[in-house]
């Protein structure tokens, strides 16, 4: 019953910034872990970052120090602030909600392209 709507993707030059948003609808959203995954052409899907219901965060080594995940439970929304973007960050980014290790829902994906 959980649905996710992503926004904020687009084209940006290397070194630039974007902020992705994922708005969720459904019940008991505040108890879930929310996160972002990405998949580049020809590569496996990978976890970018997640934030638990208690506010604990985790990041992939490739984005540490550049990306920040946050959530606003009043708005049922999770954000991914992406700074100092690199061409290697180009991918489709997917929002995810989970309970423990069990995925509850996926977003449809939003394209991020980093290119000069």
KAMO-V58947 format. One record per backbone hydrogen bond with DSSP energy under -1.0 kcal/mol. CO is the residue of the C=O (numbers start at 1). NH is the residue of the N-H. Records with the same first field share a line. If there is no record, write none. Layout:
BEGIN
CO = NH + NH
END
This chain:
BEGIN
3 = 25
5 = 23
7 = 21
10 = 113
12 = 115
13 = 16
16 = 85
18 = 82
20 = 80
21 = 7
22 = 78
23 = 5
25 = 3
28 = 31
29 = 32
33 = 98
34 = 51
35 = 96
36 = 48 + 49
37 = 94
38 = 46
39 = 92
40 = 43
46 = 38
48 = 60
49 = 36
50 = 58
51 = 34
52 = 55
56 = 52
58 = 50
60 = 63
63 = 66 + 67
66 = 83
68 = 81
70 = 79
72 = 77
76 = 24
77 = 72
78 = 22
79 = 70
80 = 20
81 = 68
82 = 18
85 = 15
86 = 89
87 = 90
91 = 112
92 = 39
93 = 110
94 = 37
95 = 107
96 = 35
97 = 104 + 105
98 = 33
99 = 102
102 = 99
105 = 97
110 = 93
112 = 91
113 = 12
END
